[in-house]
Amino acid sequence: MTAQILKCQVHRRTDLEGKTLYFMIYSGSRSRSHRFFRPGTPPHIPPFEGASAWFEVERGHRGEWRFLRQVTGTGR
């Protein structure tokens, strides 16, 4: 089985002082509508500015996530 390449919008959630608490992706699945990622732990999300950014993401056949690069545009 091969890996799947997707475009995902990553949302940064911060505390009142601006410190990043976690990153979130809306997956669109009814059973798991969100996917959360902790800063500083694998998979590493490349740095970006602002509250959200689009990334090309490789999804492995065992459920691994790998953020390849930041992209422009919207949609999947």
PARO-460894 format. One record per residue: residue number from 1; residue in three letters; y, x, z of N, C-alpha, C, O in turn. Coordinates in Angstrom, 3 decimals. Atoms other than C-alpha are relative to their C-alpha. Layout:
<rs>
+------+------+----------+----------+----------+----------+----------+----------+----------+----------+----------+----------+----------+----------+
| resi | resn |      n.v |      n.u |      n.w |     ca.v |     ca.u |     ca.w |      c.v |      c.u |      c.w |      o.v |      o.u |      o.w |
+------+------+----------+----------+----------+----------+----------+----------+----------+----------+----------+----------+----------+----------+
|  NUM |  ALA |        Y |        X |        Z |        Y |        X |        Z |        Y |        X |        Z |        Y |        X |        Z |
...
+------+------+----------+----------+----------+----------+----------+----------+----------+----------+----------+----------+----------+----------+
</rs>
This chain:
<rs>
+------+------+----------+----------+----------+----------+----------+----------+----------+----------+----------+----------+----------+----------+
| resi | resn |      n.v |      n.u |      n.w |     ca.v |     ca.u |     ca.w |      c.v |      c.u |      c.w |      o.v |      o.u |      o.w |
+------+------+----------+----------+----------+----------+----------+----------+----------+----------+----------+----------+----------+----------+
|    1 |  MET |   -1.180 |    0.839 |    0.000 |    0.000 |    0.000 |    0.000 |    1.250 |    0.889 |    0.000 |    1.289 |    1.896 |    0.707 |
|    2 |  THR |   -1.197 |   -0.822 |    0.113 |    3.440 |    1.357 |   -0.879 |    1.105 |   -0.503 |    0.926 |    1.078 |   -1.637 |    1.405 |
|    3 |  ALA |   -1.155 |    0.356 |   -0.825 |    6.655 |    1.362 |    1.104 |    0.911 |   -0.922 |   -0.794 |    0.912 |   -0.904 |   -2.025 |
|    4 |  GLN |   -0.922 |    0.947 |    0.603 |    9.252 |   -1.300 |    0.413 |    1.428 |    0.469 |    0.274 |    1.754 |    0.834 |    1.403 |
|    5 |  ILE |   -1.404 |   -0.376 |   -0.151 |   12.936 |   -0.463 |   -0.188 |    0.831 |   -1.283 |    0.036 |    0.743 |   -2.115 |   -0.866 |
|    6 |  LEU |   -0.839 |    1.186 |   -0.187 |   15.405 |   -3.080 |    1.079 |    1.445 |    0.400 |    0.217 |    1.732 |    1.545 |    0.567 |
|    7 |  LYS |   -1.397 |   -0.152 |   -0.393 |   19.156 |   -3.464 |    1.483 |    0.199 |   -0.850 |    1.228 |   -0.057 |   -2.054 |    1.195 |
|    8 |  CYS |   -0.194 |    0.721 |   -1.260 |   20.003 |   -4.432 |    5.066 |    1.395 |    0.259 |    0.542 |    1.917 |    1.370 |    0.455 |
|    9 |  GLN |   -1.288 |   -0.163 |   -0.665 |   23.280 |   -5.054 |    6.833 |   -0.263 |    0.269 |    1.478 |   -0.900 |   -0.531 |    2.164 |
|   10 |  VAL |    0.167 |   -0.404 |   -1.390 |   23.347 |   -3.249 |   10.179 |    1.273 |   -0.355 |    0.755 |    2.373 |    0.014 |    0.344 |
|   11 |  HIS |   -1.136 |    0.408 |   -0.832 |   25.598 |   -4.731 |   12.871 |   -0.002 |    0.831 |    1.276 |   -1.033 |    0.988 |    1.930 |
|   12 |  ARG |   -0.156 |   -0.779 |   -1.234 |   26.913 |   -2.595 |   15.722 |    0.516 |   -0.940 |    1.093 |    1.479 |   -1.679 |    0.885 |
|   13 |  ARG |   -0.458 |    0.767 |   -1.163 |   27.236 |   -4.264 |   19.138 |    0.486 |    0.984 |    1.052 |   -0.216 |    1.933 |    1.402 |
|   14 |  THR |   -0.641 |   -0.936 |   -0.925 |   29.568 |   -2.579 |   21.615 |    0.385 |   -0.702 |    1.296 |    0.449 |   -1.930 |    1.364 |
|   15 |  ASP |   -0.546 |    0.552 |   -1.242 |   30.755 |   -3.017 |   25.188 |    1.522 |   -0.090 |   -0.146 |    2.059 |    0.203 |   -1.215 |
|   16 |  LEU |   -1.452 |    0.176 |    0.058 |   34.417 |   -3.682 |   26.041 |    0.757 |    1.299 |   -0.239 |    1.885 |    1.270 |   -0.731 |
|   17 |  GLU |   -0.649 |   -1.291 |    0.209 |   35.229 |    0.040 |   25.932 |   -0.312 |    0.604 |   -1.365 |    0.188 |    1.683 |   -1.684 |
|   18 |  GLY |    0.306 |   -0.496 |    1.334 |   33.799 |    0.472 |   22.427 |   -1.265 |    0.829 |   -0.097 |   -1.584 |    1.321 |   -1.179 |
|   19 |  LYS |    1.250 |   -0.765 |    0.025 |   30.549 |    2.238 |   23.400 |   -1.101 |   -0.844 |   -0.654 |   -1.278 |   -2.016 |   -0.323 |
|   20 |  THR |    1.060 |    0.717 |    0.701 |   27.664 |    1.284 |   21.127 |   -1.158 |   -0.295 |    0.947 |   -1.718 |    0.615 |    1.559 |
|   21 |  LEU |    1.120 |    0.419 |   -0.839 |   25.032 |   -0.707 |   23.027 |   -1.302 |   -0.027 |   -0.802 |   -2.338 |    0.452 |   -0.340 |
|   22 |  TYR |    1.168 |    0.089 |    0.868 |   22.629 |   -1.390 |   20.150 |    0.437 |   -0.360 |   -1.415 |    1.582 |   -0.745 |   -1.651 |
|   23 |  PHE |   -0.198 |    0.417 |    1.386 |   22.335 |   -2.035 |   16.424 |   -0.938 |   -1.167 |   -0.264 |   -2.002 |   -1.264 |    0.346 |
|   24 |  MET |    0.792 |    1.187 |    0.260 |   21.000 |   -5.278 |   14.987 |   -0.019 |   -0.313 |   -1.490 |    0.976 |   -0.130 |   -2.192 |
|   25 |  ILE |    0.157 |    0.475 |    1.371 |   19.685 |   -6.538 |   11.660 |   -0.497 |   -1.432 |    0.076 |   -1.450 |   -1.719 |    0.799 |
|   26 |  TYR |    0.503 |    1.360 |    0.135 |   19.320 |  -10.235 |   10.862 |   -1.086 |    0.033 |   -1.068 |   -0.808 |    0.327 |   -2.231 |
|   27 |  SER |    1.106 |   -0.136 |    0.952 |   15.908 |  -10.362 |    9.226 |   -0.219 |   -1.238 |   -0.850 |   -0.793 |   -1.137 |   -1.934 |
|   28 |  GLY |    0.188 |    1.213 |    0.780 |   15.935 |  -13.965 |    8.049 |   -1.356 |   -0.655 |    0.214 |   -1.633 |   -1.703 |   -0.370 |
|   29 |  SER |    1.313 |    0.565 |   -0.290 |   12.430 |  -14.592 |    9.367 |    0.130 |   -1.022 |    1.125 |    0.902 |   -0.811 |    2.059 |
|   30 |  ARG |   -0.068 |    1.006 |   -1.059 |   11.897 |  -17.705 |   11.478 |   -0.636 |    0.500 |    1.290 |   -0.179 |    0.163 |    2.383 |
|   31 |  SER |    0.686 |   -0.458 |   -1.199 |    9.531 |  -15.951 |   13.843 |    0.730 |    1.170 |    0.673 |    0.737 |    1.270 |    1.900 |
|   32 |  ARG |   -0.763 |   -1.144 |   -0.524 |   11.624 |  -12.774 |   14.260 |    1.314 |    0.087 |   -0.762 |    1.425 |    0.801 |   -1.758 |
|   33 |  SER |   -1.250 |    0.107 |    0.748 |   15.173 |  -13.527 |   13.234 |    0.915 |    1.206 |    0.140 |    1.874 |    1.333 |   -0.620 |
|   34 |  HIS |   -0.815 |   -1.192 |   -0.215 |   16.632 |  -10.233 |   14.550 |   -0.904 |    1.202 |    0.232 |   -2.034 |    1.075 |    0.704 |
|   35 |  ARG |    0.682 |   -1.273 |   -0.312 |   15.568 |   -6.603 |   14.753 |    1.029 |    0.873 |    0.671 |    2.125 |    1.055 |    0.140 |
|   36 |  PHE |   -0.934 |   -0.801 |   -0.794 |   17.203 |   -4.382 |   17.380 |   -0.403 |    1.465 |   -0.014 |   -1.589 |    1.795 |   -0.043 |
|   37 |  PHE |    0.211 |   -1.448 |   -0.024 |   17.600 |   -0.583 |   17.411 |    0.921 |    0.612 |    1.044 |    2.103 |    0.274 |    1.109 |
|   38 |  ARG |   -0.809 |   -0.707 |   -0.998 |   18.795 |    1.632 |   20.269 |    0.629 |    1.235 |   -0.621 |   -0.018 |    1.927 |   -1.407 |
|   39 |  PRO |   -0.617 |   -1.231 |    0.512 |   21.298 |    4.388 |   19.478 |   -0.699 |    1.230 |    0.583 |   -1.071 |    1.247 |    1.756 |
|   40 |  GLY |    0.576 |   -1.256 |   -0.452 |   19.851 |    7.892 |   19.687 |   -1.512 |    0.041 |    0.050 |   -2.083 |    1.054 |    0.453 |
|   41 |  THR |    1.463 |    0.010 |    0.027 |   16.207 |    6.840 |   19.308 |   -0.465 |   -0.312 |   -1.418 |    0.255 |   -0.961 |   -2.176 |
|   42 |  PRO |    0.501 |    0.296 |    1.354 |   14.055 |    6.684 |   16.175 |   -0.203 |   -1.497 |   -0.188 |   -0.558 |   -2.185 |    0.769 |
|   43 |  PRO |   -0.524 |   -0.696 |    1.167 |   14.588 |    5.367 |   13.636 |    1.501 |    0.221 |    0.144 |    2.209 |   -0.642 |    0.663 |
|   44 |  HIS |   -1.411 |   -0.335 |   -0.141 |   17.977 |    7.055 |   13.474 |    0.810 |   -0.677 |   -1.104 |    0.496 |   -0.566 |   -2.289 |
|   45 |  ILE |   -0.904 |    0.663 |    0.929 |   20.733 |    5.017 |   11.862 |    1.148 |    0.954 |   -0.264 |    1.800 |    1.404 |    0.678 |
|   46 |  PRO |   -1.107 |   -0.912 |    0.306 |   23.255 |    7.206 |   10.021 |    1.323 |   -0.551 |    0.529 |    1.509 |   -1.766 |    0.584 |
|   47 |  PRO |   -1.288 |    0.460 |   -0.519 |   26.779 |    7.073 |   11.455 |    0.777 |   -0.798 |   -1.052 |    0.726 |   -0.501 |   -2.246 |
|   48 |  PHE |   -0.861 |    0.784 |    0.889 |   29.130 |    4.482 |    9.988 |    1.188 |   -0.498 |    0.798 |    1.154 |   -0.535 |    2.028 |
|   49 |  GLU |   -1.221 |    0.498 |   -0.634 |   32.587 |    3.105 |   10.712 |    0.015 |   -1.516 |   -0.052 |   -0.550 |   -2.122 |   -0.963 |
|   50 |  GLY |   -0.138 |    1.447 |   -0.018 |   33.383 |   -0.461 |   11.650 |   -1.129 |   -0.690 |    0.736 |   -1.991 |   -0.053 |    1.341 |
|   51 |  ALA |    0.976 |    0.814 |   -0.723 |   31.308 |   -3.298 |   13.041 |   -1.331 |   -0.122 |   -0.724 |   -2.357 |   -0.377 |   -0.093 |
|   52 |  SER |    1.256 |    0.114 |    0.743 |   28.724 |   -3.352 |   10.247 |    0.072 |    0.818 |   -1.283 |    1.151 |    1.179 |   -1.755 |
|   53 |  ALA |    0.100 |   -0.748 |    1.255 |   27.525 |   -1.505 |    7.161 |   -1.342 |   -0.330 |   -0.650 |   -2.295 |   -0.731 |    0.018 |
|   54 |  TRP |    1.230 |    0.231 |    0.758 |   24.904 |   -1.887 |    4.426 |   -0.735 |    1.313 |   -0.200 |   -0.125 |    2.345 |   -0.479 |
|   55 |  PHE |    0.843 |   -1.174 |    0.169 |   22.007 |    0.550 |    4.203 |   -1.193 |   -0.316 |   -0.876 |   -1.694 |   -1.440 |   -0.892 |
|   56 |  GLU |    1.278 |    0.069 |    0.681 |   19.092 |    1.168 |    1.923 |   -1.043 |    0.429 |    1.025 |   -0.928 |    1.496 |    1.626 |
|   57 |  VAL |    0.988 |   -0.221 |   -1.051 |   16.050 |    0.987 |    4.195 |   -1.397 |   -0.001 |   -0.607 |   -1.736 |   -0.856 |   -1.426 |
|   58 |  GLU |    1.393 |   -0.052 |    0.437 |   12.470 |    2.000 |    3.563 |   -0.868 |   -0.571 |    1.116 |   -0.826 |   -0.105 |    2.255 |
|   59 |  ARG |    0.930 |    0.592 |   -0.962 |    9.886 |   -0.181 |    5.294 |   -1.398 |    0.466 |   -0.343 |   -1.909 |    0.168 |   -1.423 |
|   60 |  GLY |    1.349 |   -0.504 |    0.207 |    6.519 |    1.516 |    5.654 |   -1.045 |   -1.090 |    0.143 |   -0.763 |   -2.167 |    0.668 |
|   61 |  HIS |    1.058 |    1.001 |   -0.061 |    3.223 |   -0.294 |    5.396 |   -0.484 |   -0.253 |    1.426 |   -1.176 |   -1.241 |    1.673 |
|   62 |  ARG |    0.347 |    0.208 |   -1.409 |    2.737 |    0.105 |    9.154 |    1.193 |   -0.500 |    0.814 |    1.149 |   -0.482 |    2.044 |
|   63 |  GLY |   -1.159 |    0.553 |   -0.691 |    6.135 |   -1.387 |   10.000 |    1.074 |    1.000 |    0.373 |    2.021 |    0.649 |    1.076 |
|   64 |  GLU |   -1.026 |   -0.999 |   -0.311 |    8.110 |    1.865 |   10.225 |    1.286 |   -0.319 |   -0.760 |    1.254 |   -0.870 |   -1.861 |
|   65 |  TRP |   -1.312 |    0.146 |    0.627 |   11.823 |    1.751 |    9.438 |    0.570 |    1.386 |   -0.220 |    0.505 |    2.236 |    0.668 |
|   66 |  ARG |   -0.681 |   -1.262 |    0.279 |   13.640 |    4.636 |    7.742 |    1.275 |   -0.321 |   -0.769 |    1.231 |   -0.868 |   -1.871 |
|   67 |  PHE |   -1.294 |    0.267 |    0.618 |   17.347 |    4.398 |    6.956 |    0.311 |    1.144 |   -0.948 |    0.506 |    2.280 |   -0.515 |
|   68 |  LEU |   -0.146 |   -1.030 |    1.017 |   17.851 |    6.273 |    3.687 |    1.450 |    0.407 |   -0.212 |    1.786 |    1.588 |   -0.130 |
|   69 |  ARG |   -1.412 |   -0.306 |    0.264 |   21.567 |    6.013 |    2.939 |    0.831 |   -1.271 |    0.079 |    0.321 |   -2.381 |   -0.073 |
|   70 |  GLN |   -0.933 |    1.112 |   -0.022 |   24.623 |    3.819 |    3.283 |    0.337 |   -0.371 |   -1.434 |    0.536 |    0.505 |   -2.276 |
|   71 |  VAL |   -0.306 |    0.491 |    1.339 |   25.332 |    1.662 |    0.231 |    1.142 |   -0.995 |    0.078 |    1.451 |   -1.514 |    1.151 |
|   72 |  THR |   -1.055 |    0.995 |    0.062 |   28.146 |   -0.591 |   -0.873 |   -0.592 |   -1.295 |   -0.542 |   -1.659 |   -1.297 |   -1.156 |
|   73 |  GLY |    0.456 |    1.277 |    0.532 |   27.788 |   -4.233 |   -1.718 |   -0.752 |   -0.806 |    1.034 |   -0.967 |   -0.382 |    2.169 |
|   74 |  THR |    0.709 |    0.926 |   -0.875 |   25.940 |   -7.135 |   -0.251 |   -1.242 |   -0.499 |   -0.704 |   -1.466 |   -0.221 |   -1.882 |
|   75 |  GLY |    1.207 |    0.609 |    0.565 |   22.707 |   -8.967 |   -0.796 |   -1.206 |    0.862 |    0.204 |   -1.113 |    2.000 |    0.665 |
|   76 |  ARG |    1.276 |   -0.696 |   -0.166 |   19.091 |   -7.962 |   -0.777 |   -0.559 |    0.400 |   -1.327 |   -1.632 |    1.000 |   -1.389 |
+------+------+----------+----------+----------+----------+----------+----------+----------+----------+----------+----------+----------+----------+
</rs>
